Amino acid sequence: MNILALDSCSEMCSTALLHNGKRYEHRELTQRGHSDLVLGMMDGLFEQSASTLADVDVLAFGRGPGSFTGVRVGVSVAQGIAFARDIPVVAISSLAAIAKKAADEIGAEYIAVAMDARMGEIYCAHYHYDGDVIHLLNHERVCDPAEFMPFNQRDCVGVGTAWRVYKTQLQANFGDLVVQVEPDYYPEACNVIKLAEIEVLAGNLVNAAEALPVYLRDNVAKKKAEQRG
């Protein structure tokens, strides 16, 4: 099973490819130009792996939450490729992708993910890694940093950009329960592809038309001044 993955939900724009059992990836931290970067990165993956788009069996993408423009870019590219190739799609949470990174890199079991959502809010959720699968413990939401509290009384790791932007508030919320903080963790295609492999095995595939974004903010299309109001 060859899987192509992309994530453009945050400042970290990335693509990854699982081809004949080998993994390839490209990523770049940037504030803009995600659409051009994604396509160029994909070309680089195919060149590295000596493959083409015709070899891809499944398209996985970060479906949000995250930057409105970035999420739209990811969905548009995913749908375009899936429609053109008539292949199934797997939509992966950007928050879950961050949790997967924490589980793999630092062995985190309980993970408090918080991404900066701008305008004084965060995207957040709690996850548990049981050594095999990342489990969502509550629900993904957008809220004031003061509202993101521990899920239980277990030690956890705090990951995501909100742990830098709202460090004082979040540290106050979690106290001694947060034993490690990694604010420079972003959703990345390499982790999207790992989560997608599990979904593929479970048969959780959809067609291109069902590749939908998750914004969490109901008023995401409004101007920032309106959102603050």
Backbone torsions as a table, in degrees:
resi	resn	phi	psi	omega
1	MET	NA	115.9	178.3
2	ASN	-97.6	124.2	-175.7
3	ILE	-121.6	129.5	173.8
4	LEU	-104.8	132.1	-178.3
5	ALA	-130.2	151.6	176.5
6	LEU	-145.8	151.9	173.9
7	ASP	-146.6	125.1	179.3
8	SER	-133.6	26.6	-174.6
9	CYS	-76.7	-15.9	-175.7
10	SER	-137.1	-165.6	177.1
11	GLU	-65.3	-20.3	179.0
12	MET	-90.1	107.2	177.6
13	CYS	-96.0	128.3	-173.5
14	SER	-150.8	156.1	173.2
15	THR	-137.2	156.3	178.2
16	ALA	-149.8	154.6	-179.3
17	LEU	-139.4	129.8	170.8
18	LEU	-105.7	109.2	-175.3
19	HIS	-130.3	119.2	-179.3
20	ASN	51.8	40.7	176.3
21	GLY	82.8	-3.6	-179.9
22	LYS	-109.3	143.2	-176.5
23	ARG	-104.7	141.2	176.4
24	TYR	-133.5	149.1	178.9
25	GLU	-154.4	153.0	172.6
26	HIS	-136.7	143.5	178.3
27	ARG	-151.9	154.3	178.4
28	GLU	-154.0	133.9	177.6
29	LEU	-86.9	117.9	-175.7
30	THR	-154.9	158.4	-179.9
31	GLN	-96.5	-14.2	-175.3
32	ARG	-155.0	171.9	175.8
33	GLY	76.9	25.0	-176.6
34	HIS	-60.7	-38.4	-176.5
35	SER	-62.9	-45.0	178.9
36	ASP	-67.7	-39.6	-178.8
37	LEU	-63.5	-45.9	-177.7
38	VAL	-57.1	-48.2	-177.6
39	LEU	-65.4	-40.9	178.2
40	GLY	-66.0	-39.2	178.1
41	MET	-64.2	-38.5	178.3
42	MET	-63.1	-42.5	177.1
43	ASP	-58.6	-39.6	179.1
44	GLY	-64.8	-38.3	178.5
45	LEU	-63.1	-44.9	-179.0
46	PHE	-65.9	-35.9	178.1
47	GLU	-67.2	-43.3	179.4
48	GLN	-60.8	-42.0	-173.2
49	SER	-91.9	-0.9	-177.5
50	ALA	55.1	44.0	179.3
51	SER	-130.3	-179.7	177.1
52	THR	-137.0	174.1	178.3
53	LEU	-60.0	-27.8	179.9
54	ALA	-65.8	-18.0	180.0
55	ASP	-85.6	-9.8	-175.7
56	VAL	-79.2	130.5	-179.9
57	ASP	-98.6	-32.1	-176.6
58	VAL	-140.6	141.8	176.9
59	LEU	-111.1	122.2	177.5
60	ALA	-112.8	143.4	-179.6
61	PHE	-147.3	154.4	174.5
62	GLY	-77.7	115.8	-172.5
63	ARG	-94.6	8.0	-178.5
64	GLY	101.0	179.1	4.3
65	PRO	-73.7	165.1	180.0
66	GLY	166.3	-160.1	177.9
67	SER	-55.9	132.4	-179.2
68	PHE	-55.9	-49.7	-179.6
69	THR	-64.8	-43.4	-179.3
70	GLY	-62.6	-42.5	178.6
71	VAL	-63.4	-42.3	179.1
72	ARG	-62.0	-41.2	178.3
73	VAL	-59.7	-48.3	-178.4
74	GLY	-60.7	-44.8	179.9
75	VAL	-65.2	-43.9	-178.3
76	SER	-62.3	-45.6	179.8
77	VAL	-65.9	-42.6	-179.9
78	ALA	-61.9	-46.8	179.7
79	GLN	-64.3	-41.9	-179.3
80	GLY	-59.8	-45.5	-179.9
81	ILE	-68.1	-44.1	-177.7
82	ALA	-64.3	-40.3	177.2
83	PHE	-65.7	-45.9	-177.4
84	ALA	-63.8	-38.8	-177.2
85	ARG	-95.1	-9.9	-177.0
86	ASP	55.5	52.2	178.6
87	ILE	-120.6	156.7	-179.6
88	PRO	-74.5	164.6	-174.8
89	VAL	-127.4	147.9	172.4
90	VAL	-124.7	122.2	178.5
91	ALA	-97.0	125.2	-175.7
92	ILE	-118.6	135.9	177.8
93	SER	-64.4	134.1	177.1
94	SER	-66.5	-32.0	178.1
95	LEU	-69.3	-40.4	177.7
96	ALA	-64.4	-35.0	178.8
97	ALA	-64.6	-37.1	176.6
98	ILE	-67.4	-42.1	178.7
99	ALA	-61.7	-38.3	178.9
100	LYS	-63.6	-39.7	177.7
101	LYS	-61.1	-44.1	179.6
102	ALA	-64.7	-40.1	179.3
103	ALA	-64.4	-43.3	-176.6
104	ASP	-75.0	-39.8	-171.4
105	GLU	-87.9	-33.7	-177.7
106	ILE	-125.1	8.2	176.2
107	GLY	67.4	26.9	-178.6
108	ALA	-65.1	139.3	177.4
109	GLU	-101.1	-52.4	174.8
110	TYR	-106.9	128.2	-169.3
111	ILE	-130.5	124.5	177.2
112	ALA	-104.3	103.7	-176.9
113	VAL	-94.5	130.2	177.8
114	ALA	-143.3	116.1	177.6
115	MET	-104.4	141.4	175.0
116	ASP	-64.7	124.5	-179.9
117	ALA	-105.8	6.7	-177.6
118	ARG	68.2	172.9	176.9
119	MET	52.3	35.0	175.1
120	GLY	75.3	18.0	-178.6
121	GLU	-127.7	166.4	178.0
122	ILE	-133.3	153.2	166.9
123	TYR	-95.7	130.8	-174.1
124	CYS	-151.2	160.9	176.9
125	ALA	-172.0	158.8	176.4
126	HIS	-107.3	140.6	180.0
127	TYR	-132.0	155.6	174.4
128	HIS	-127.9	129.9	177.2
129	TYR	-105.9	120.5	-176.1
130	ASP	-98.5	16.3	-178.8
131	GLY	94.0	-4.2	-178.9
132	ASP	-141.1	-48.1	-174.0
133	VAL	-128.3	145.5	173.4
134	ILE	-87.6	121.3	-179.0
135	HIS	-108.9	130.0	173.3
136	LEU	-76.2	123.5	-174.4
137	LEU	-88.7	-30.7	178.8
138	ASN	-128.8	-103.0	175.3
139	HIS	-155.1	155.9	176.4
140	GLU	-75.3	140.6	178.9
141	ARG	-155.1	164.9	171.7
142	VAL	-112.7	131.9	-175.7
143	CYS	-158.9	173.9	172.0
144	ASP	-68.5	140.2	179.5
145	PRO	-53.8	-30.1	-179.4
146	ALA	-66.1	-17.6	-176.9
147	GLU	-92.8	-8.1	-179.3
148	PHE	-88.4	104.7	-174.4
149	MET	-116.5	165.2	178.0
150	PRO	-57.4	144.1	178.4
151	PHE	-78.0	-37.5	178.3
152	ASN	-148.0	-168.4	-177.7
153	GLN	-98.2	24.1	178.1
154	ARG	-92.0	145.8	174.8
155	ASP	-59.5	143.2	-178.8
156	CYS	-141.4	170.6	175.4
157	VAL	-111.0	133.4	177.2
158	GLY	-97.8	122.8	-177.3
159	VAL	-133.7	151.9	179.0
160	GLY	113.7	159.5	-172.2
161	THR	-64.0	-25.4	179.2
162	ALA	-65.4	-23.7	178.0
163	TRP	-70.8	-12.7	172.3
164	ARG	-96.2	-48.5	-176.0
165	VAL	-66.9	-39.1	-178.2
166	TYR	-118.8	40.1	-174.7
167	LYS	-54.9	-48.5	-176.3
168	THR	-61.4	-46.6	-178.3
169	GLN	-66.1	-45.8	-177.3
170	LEU	-68.8	-38.1	176.7
171	GLN	-63.0	-38.0	177.5
172	ALA	-66.0	-38.5	179.5
173	ASN	-63.6	-43.1	-171.3
174	PHE	-95.9	-23.7	178.8
175	GLY	55.7	-135.8	-177.2
176	ASP	-73.9	-7.0	-178.5
177	LEU	-72.1	-24.4	177.2
178	VAL	-91.6	112.3	-172.6
179	VAL	-95.4	-13.6	178.9
180	GLN	-156.9	142.3	179.8
181	VAL	-126.0	130.6	178.1
182	GLU	-127.9	86.9	-174.9
183	PRO	-74.8	-15.2	-176.9
184	ASP	-97.6	30.0	174.9
185	TYR	-95.4	128.0	-179.5
186	TYR	-123.2	159.2	170.5
187	PRO	-67.2	133.4	-178.6
188	GLU	-134.4	148.6	-176.9
189	ALA	-60.7	-30.8	-179.7
190	CYS	-63.1	-32.2	176.9
191	ASN	-85.7	-31.0	172.9
192	VAL	-57.5	-42.1	-176.7
193	ILE	-69.2	-34.4	177.1
194	LYS	-65.5	-43.1	178.4
195	LEU	-69.4	-34.1	179.4
196	ALA	-65.4	-35.0	178.5
197	GLU	-58.7	-40.4	178.9
198	ILE	-65.9	-42.3	-179.6
199	GLU	-66.6	-37.3	178.1
200	VAL	-62.6	-45.7	179.4
201	LEU	-62.4	-32.0	179.8
202	ALA	-83.3	-5.7	179.5
203	GLY	79.5	18.6	-177.7
204	ASN	-89.4	68.6	-179.9
205	LEU	-113.9	149.4	176.9
206	VAL	-129.7	168.0	176.5
207	ASN	-87.9	173.5	-174.3
208	ALA	-58.0	-38.3	-178.3
209	ALA	-64.6	-22.9	-179.0
210	GLU	-96.1	7.5	177.0
211	ALA	-81.4	87.7	-171.5
212	LEU	-108.5	148.3	179.2
213	PRO	-80.7	160.5	172.4
214	VAL	-125.2	114.6	-177.6
215	TYR	-100.0	-32.7	-175.3
216	LEU	75.0	-39.4	176.3
217	ARG	-82.3	123.7	178.9
218	ASP	-69.8	-29.5	-176.2
219	ASN	-104.5	33.7	-173.0
220	VAL	-61.8	-27.2	-175.8
221	ALA	-85.1	-6.1	-178.8
222	LYS	-78.9	164.4	176.9
223	LYS	-68.1	155.6	-177.0
224	LYS	-59.6	-36.9	179.7
225	ALA	-62.8	-36.7	178.2
226	GLU	-69.6	-39.0	-179.4
227	GLN	-64.1	-38.6	179.7
228	ARG	-65.5	-29.2	-179.3
229	GLY	-78.0	NA	NA
